[in-house]
Amino acid sequence: MTESETPPLTPHQINRARHAARRLAIQSLYQWQMTGDYPKDILAQFQDERPLGDADVAYFRELLMGVPEHLQAIDEAVSPYLDRPLERVDPVERAILRVAIYEMMQCIDVPYRVVINEAVDLAKVFGAEQGHRFVNGVLDKAVRKLRIAETGRKSK
C-alpha cells in the first residue's frame, strides 16, 4: 500500500460514519422543513460552514437529496401508522421518520433493525421527551410492510 492509499474502513468506522451522516441529514432536513430552502443549498451550506467530521458525506448527500425527491412516497408509507396528520408530528420527529422510511425503501443494504435503532437513538438526542417511543412504534409497524422479505411478517 502506498502513502496516498488509505486503508479500508472497518465495519465499526463505517457504522460511525453512517451514524454521523444520519445526524447531519436530520439537522439538514429539519432546516429544509422549517425554511423551505433547496436541499442543494442546505448541502452546500453544511459543507461550507459546518465540520462534517467523520461523516460518510456521500451517504449524507443521499439522505438529504433523496428524502425530498421521494417525499410523496415516504409520507404515504408512514401516514397509515401515525395517530395524527403528518403535518402535526413534531418537525424533528418528522425528519427522523422520513429518513428512516427512506432508508427502509431505498437502502435495502441497511438492515431494518439498524434503521430503527438509529432513528430511536436520534429521537432520544433531538426529539421530544418521549419522542423515541413514538418513532419506535411507528417504524415497528411500517417495517412490516416495507421490509416483508426481511421481517417475515406482513402488516395488518
N, C-alpha and C positions, 0 to 999 in steps of 0.2 A: 504494500500500500504506500503510495507516495504522500508527501506532506499535504498536497492540495486535495486529496481524497479524504472524506470524512467517514468514520466508521459507521456501520448501520446502527440505527436506533434499536434499543432493547424494547421489548414489549412494555415495560414499565414507563420508559421515556415516551413511547407512542401514546400510551394512555394519558399521561400527564399533559402532553401537547394537545391532545384532543379535548381534555377537560378545560384547559386554558382557552381553546378555540370556542368551546360552547359558552364559556363565561363571557367572552368578548361578544359573541353573537347575541346573547341575551341582552347585554347592555346596548348593543347597536340596534337591535330590533325594538327594544323599549323606546329608544330615541326616535326610530322610524315611526312607531305607532303614535308617539306624542307630538312629533313635529311635522310629519309628512314629508320629510326630506327624502331625496332619492337615495336608495341604498348605495349606489356607486359613490355618491358624495360622502356618505357616512363612512364607507370603507376608506376612501381617501383621507378623510379627517382622522380616523383611527390610526392609519398607517403613518400619517404625518405628525400627529400630536401626542399619541399615546405609545408608551412602550408595549410592544406585543410580547415581550419576554420570550418564553419558550413555547408559545402557542404554535400550533400547526396552522400556519397562515392560509394555506390552500383550503383546509377544512373550514376555517373561519369564513373565508370568502364564499365557499359553497353554501354554508348555512345562511349567511347574510343575504346572498343573492337568491338562493333557492326558495326560502320561505315566501318572500313577496311574489316570486314567479309562480309558485304553486298555491298561493293563498286560498283561492276558492276551494280547491280540493282538500286542503288541510282543514279549513274551517268546516266544511261539510262532513269531514271524517270525525271531527271532535265534537261537534254540536250535539249529536244524539246522547252523549254521555254527560252533558252539563245539566245542572239543576237550575240554570238561568241562561238568558241570552248571552252569547259570547261577548258582546259589547259591554256587558255588566260585570264580566270577570275582571279582577284586578289586572291592570296592564302588565305588571311584572309576571304574574302567573300566566297571563295570556301569551306573552312572549315565550315563556318556558314551555307551555303546552304546544305552541306552534313549532318550536324547534324539535321537540320530541316526536311529534306526529310526522314532521318532515323526515326525520331520521328513520322512523318506522316505515315510511312509504318509499323513501328514495335511497336509503343507505342500508341495504339489506345485509351488507357485510358486518354491520354492527349488531351484536345480539340484543334482542329486545330487553333483556334484563339489564344490560349496560345502559340502554337508553333510559329506562325507568329510573334506575339508581342515580344516574347523572342528573336527571330532571328533579328528582326529590332532593338531592343534595343542593342543587342550585336554588330550589324553592326555600330550603332551610336558610340559605345565606341571604337571598334577596327578597323573598316573599313575605307575606303577612305571617302572623304568629302561627296559625295552623294551616298555612298555605301548602306546606309539603304534604299534608294528609289529603287535601283536595286534589292536588296534582297526582298523587299516587293513585287515588281512587278512580279518577278519570282515565288515566293511562292504563290501569289494570283492566278496565272494561274495553277500551279502544283496541288494545293489543290483540284481543280475541278475534277481532275482525281483520285487523291489518296484518297480522302475522300468524294466520291459521296454521300454515305448514310448520312453523317453528314451535307454536304453543300446543298444537294438537287439540285445541279447543275452538269451538265456534261460539260467537256471541249469541246471546238470546234475543 
